[in-house]
Amino acid sequence: MKRREFSLGAAAVLASPVAVIAQTRPPEEGREYRALPKAVPVDAQPPRIEVVDFFWYSCPHCNAFEPSLQAWSRKLPEDAVLRRVPAAFRDDMVPQQRLFYTLEAMGKVNELHTRVFDAIHKERVNLVVLPAMVDWVGKQGLDTQKFTDLYNSFAISAKARRAVDLQNGYEVEGVPAMGVAGRWYTDSTMAGNSTRMLQVVDHLVGEARKPR
């Protein structure tokens, strides 16, 4: 999802001869990724290399990308760590930021992250407002009062604001998108498709290991 519009062309790129050729050559800076003009803060402590996944639960492209991302993340080298960051380009995206961070605070994000995508895109559950979220998490066996209290807490609000700050620091143009080591940004549109985006990230993780 782009900031101003949805792009549905990425799947077609996968089948094009140009895309196949692109995936066999080194990523091109300025075209498939860009270096940030100013480094952004990372949570990972050196020598760990932080990779950020910017997503939105209601984004169909993020939903389609999630299985590939999970498979890729299981093969991450030991010095790399994946950090998920829910994006919000508009006010109506903030509730799902809060949903993610509330599940994280309850220690349930690993268990329920994929289920949220499935609920929205397969079961057509309208997880965009708090009452619907409370009803859904209750069906997942969570304490609904605890969920509501956390969702409305200052701590979750602060995490959502920090996510927007990070999103702006990386100059995220749309989702799915990825940042590496607080220094580089790529997304599926820049890379041409989500498969190539992961190859670009692999390349950038290697670059992050090099002395500066």
C-alpha positions as a Python dict, from the first residue, in 0.01 Angstrom:
ca = {
    (1, 'M'): (0, 0, 0),
    (2, 'K'): (134, 339, -98),
    (3, 'R'): (71, 652, 104),
    (4, 'R'): (-176, 781, -154),
    (5, 'E'): (-288, 476, -347),
    (6, 'F'): (-288, 98, -364),
    (7, 'S'): (-58, -62, -621),
    (8, 'L'): (-163, -401, -756),
    (9, 'G'): (111, -452, -1012),
    (10, 'A'): (378, -621, -803),
    (11, 'A'): (256, -977, -869),
    (12, 'A'): (285, -927, -1244),
    (13, 'V'): (645, -817, -1210),
    (14, 'L'): (739, -1156, -1068),
    (15, 'A'): (669, -1323, -1399),
    (16, 'S'): (844, -1074, -1623),
    (17, 'P'): (1185, -1153, -1781),
    (18, 'V'): (1315, -819, -1653),
    (19, 'A'): (1234, -921, -1296),
    (20, 'V'): (1411, -1256, -1336),
    (21, 'I'): (1725, -1085, -1465),
    (22, 'A'): (1709, -826, -1186),
    (23, 'Q'): (1711, -1097, -921),
    (24, 'T'): (2045, -1232, -1045),
    (25, 'R'): (2243, -908, -1017),
    (26, 'P'): (2359, -703, -716),
    (27, 'P'): (2100, -451, -593),
    (28, 'E'): (2137, -101, -731),
    (29, 'E'): (2149, 189, -487),
    (30, 'G'): (1915, 470, -579),
    (31, 'R'): (1692, 233, -770),
    (32, 'E'): (1619, -76, -560),
    (33, 'Y'): (1712, 80, -227),
    (34, 'R'): (1834, 409, -90),
    (35, 'A'): (2072, 518, 181),
    (36, 'L'): (1910, 744, 437),
    (37, 'P'): (2040, 1101, 452),
    (38, 'K'): (2039, 1071, 831),
    (39, 'A'): (2069, 748, 1030),
    (40, 'V'): (1771, 660, 1248),
    (41, 'P'): (1784, 501, 1595),
    (42, 'V'): (1784, 122, 1626),
    (43, 'D'): (1685, -98, 1919),
    (44, 'A'): (1936, -374, 1845),
    (45, 'Q'): (2266, -351, 2026),
    (46, 'P'): (2586, -390, 1820),
    (47, 'P'): (2697, -616, 1667),
    (48, 'R'): (2334, -713, 1601),
    (49, 'I'): (2193, -579, 1273),
    (50, 'E'): (1834, -459, 1295),
    (51, 'V'): (1597, -527, 1005),
    (52, 'V'): (1263, -345, 1026),
    (53, 'D'): (944, -476, 867),
    (54, 'F'): (695, -194, 812),
    (55, 'F'): (343, -330, 766),
    (56, 'W'): (-28, -259, 805),
    (57, 'Y'): (-266, -538, 900),
    (58, 'S'): (-533, -425, 652),
    (59, 'C'): (-287, -404, 360),
    (60, 'P'): (-351, -693, 116),
    (61, 'H'): (9, -680, -3),
    (62, 'C'): (140, -713, 353),
    (63, 'N'): (-90, -1009, 402),
    (64, 'A'): (41, -1174, 85),
    (65, 'F'): (400, -1100, 187),
    (66, 'E'): (374, -1234, 542),
    (67, 'P'): (435, -1607, 466),
    (68, 'S'): (747, -1523, 265),
    (69, 'L'): (869, -1290, 538),
    (70, 'Q'): (820, -1555, 805),
    (71, 'A'): (1006, -1818, 601),
    (72, 'W'): (1288, -1571, 533),
    (73, 'S'): (1310, -1465, 899),
    (74, 'R'): (1366, -1823, 1011),
    (75, 'K'): (1688, -1824, 807),
    (76, 'L'): (1822, -1492, 934),
    (77, 'P'): (2190, -1505, 1035),
    (78, 'E'): (2262, -1494, 1407),
    (79, 'D'): (2379, -1133, 1396),
    (80, 'A'): (2051, -1005, 1243),
    (81, 'V'): (1722, -941, 1420),
    (82, 'L'): (1379, -869, 1271),
    (83, 'R'): (1173, -589, 1424),
    (84, 'R'): (810, -547, 1322),
    (85, 'V'): (675, -192, 1307),
    (86, 'P'): (309, -119, 1222),
    (87, 'A'): (282, 181, 991),
    (88, 'A'): (27, 462, 1011),
    (89, 'F'): (1, 711, 727),
    (90, 'R'): (-345, 821, 841),
    (91, 'D'): (-533, 850, 1170),
    (92, 'D'): (-754, 553, 1084),
    (93, 'M'): (-447, 328, 1076),
    (94, 'V'): (-350, 406, 1436),
    (95, 'P'): (-595, 157, 1598),
    (96, 'Q'): (-415, -134, 1432),
    (97, 'Q'): (-84, 5, 1554),
    (98, 'R'): (-230, -8, 1904),
    (99, 'L'): (-362, -358, 1840),
    (100, 'F'): (-13, -483, 1752),
    (101, 'Y'): (157, -319, 2049),
    (102, 'T'): (-116, -433, 2290),
    (103, 'L'): (-74, -793, 2175),
    (104, 'E'): (301, -748, 2212),
    (105, 'A'): (259, -614, 2567),
    (106, 'M'): (48, -918, 2652),
    (107, 'G'): (311, -1154, 2512),
    (108, 'K'): (74, -1271, 2241),
    (109, 'V'): (200, -1108, 1923),
    (110, 'N'): (396, -1414, 1806),
    (111, 'E'): (93, -1634, 1861),
    (112, 'L'): (-168, -1403, 1711),
    (113, 'H'): (13, -1193, 1448),
    (114, 'T'): (-77, -1426, 1160),
    (115, 'R'): (-426, -1477, 1300),
    (116, 'V'): (-489, -1102, 1279),
    (117, 'F'): (-401, -1106, 909),
    (118, 'D'): (-624, -1411, 859),
    (119, 'A'): (-913, -1256, 1050),
    (120, 'I'): (-905, -945, 831),
    (121, 'H'): (-829, -1094, 490),
    (122, 'K'): (-981, -1443, 509),
    (123, 'E'): (-1259, -1416, 766),
    (124, 'R'): (-1347, -1052, 684),
    (125, 'V'): (-1348, -945, 1047),
    (126, 'N'): (-1360, -564, 1070),
    (127, 'L'): (-1065, -509, 1304),
    (128, 'V'): (-1051, -132, 1272),
    (129, 'V'): (-1219, -16, 1594),
    (130, 'L'): (-1169, -113, 1957),
    (131, 'P'): (-1506, -290, 2019),
    (132, 'A'): (-1442, -527, 1727),
    (133, 'M'): (-1089, -589, 1851),
    (134, 'V'): (-1209, -661, 2205),
    (135, 'D'): (-1465, -909, 2073),
    (136, 'W'): (-1202, -1080, 1857),
    (137, 'V'): (-929, -1107, 2123),
    (138, 'G'): (-1188, -1245, 2365),
    (139, 'K'): (-1253, -1524, 2117),
    (140, 'Q'): (-879, -1592, 2115),
    (141, 'G'): (-888, -1650, 2490),
    (142, 'L'): (-738, -1318, 2602),
    (143, 'D'): (-848, -1115, 2905),
    (144, 'T'): (-1057, -845, 2737),
    (145, 'Q'): (-1036, -600, 3029),
    (146, 'K'): (-657, -626, 3039),
    (147, 'F'): (-647, -582, 2661),
    (148, 'T'): (-866, -271, 2679),
    (149, 'D'): (-666, -116, 2962),
    (150, 'L'): (-338, -170, 2779),
    (151, 'Y'): (-479, -53, 2446),
    (152, 'N'): (-581, 278, 2606),
    (153, 'S'): (-261, 317, 2810),
    (154, 'F'): (2, 586, 2779),
    (155, 'A'): (266, 320, 2714),
    (156, 'I'): (88, 192, 2401),
    (157, 'S'): (26, 548, 2282),
    (158, 'A'): (397, 619, 2319),
    (159, 'K'): (490, 309, 2120),
    (160, 'A'): (252, 409, 1841),
    (161, 'R'): (404, 757, 1826),
    (162, 'R'): (754, 610, 1820),
    (163, 'A'): (652, 384, 1533),
    (164, 'V'): (541, 688, 1332),
    (165, 'D'): (869, 863, 1414),
    (166, 'L'): (1062, 561, 1287),
    (167, 'Q'): (843, 537, 978),
    (168, 'N'): (912, 903, 904),
    (169, 'G'): (1283, 862, 974),
    (170, 'Y'): (1304, 586, 717),
    (171, 'E'): (1088, 796, 481),
    (172, 'V'): (855, 503, 426),
    (173, 'E'): (659, 548, 104),
    (174, 'G'): (431, 246, 132),
    (175, 'V'): (399, -101, 278),
    (176, 'P'): (532, -363, 283),
    (177, 'A'): (866, -192, 328),
    (178, 'M'): (1191, -272, 508),
    (179, 'G'): (1470, -80, 675),
    (180, 'V'): (1818, -207, 757),
    (181, 'A'): (2052, -98, 1036),
    (182, 'G'): (1896, 249, 1054),
    (183, 'R'): (2081, 330, 731),
    (184, 'W'): (1894, 191, 430),
    (185, 'Y'): (1538, 167, 301),
    (186, 'T'): (1367, -46, 38),
    (187, 'D'): (1014, -150, -47),
    (188, 'S'): (842, -385, -289),
    (189, 'T'): (782, -107, -540),
    (190, 'M'): (1147, 4, -546),
    (191, 'A'): (1275, -353, -561),
    (192, 'G'): (1016, -460, -818),
    (193, 'N'): (850, -727, -604),
    (194, 'S'): (861, -867, -252),
    (195, 'T'): (1097, -1153, -340),
    (196, 'R'): (1354, -911, -473),
    (197, 'M'): (1300, -685, -170),
    (198, 'L'): (1419, -967, 57),
    (199, 'Q'): (1723, -1020, -166),
    (200, 'V'): (1799, -649, -137),
    (201, 'V'): (1771, -674, 242),
    (202, 'D'): (2009, -971, 245),
    (203, 'H'): (2258, -760, 51),
    (204, 'L'): (2219, -467, 291),
    (205, 'V'): (2269, -689, 596),
    (206, 'G'): (2601, -785, 439),
    (207, 'E'): (2683, -419, 384),
    (208, 'A'): (2601, -342, 746),
    (209, 'R'): (2870, -587, 859),
    (210, 'K'): (3143, -391, 682),
    (211, 'P'): (3346, -137, 883),
    (212, 'R'): (3220, 218, 832),
}
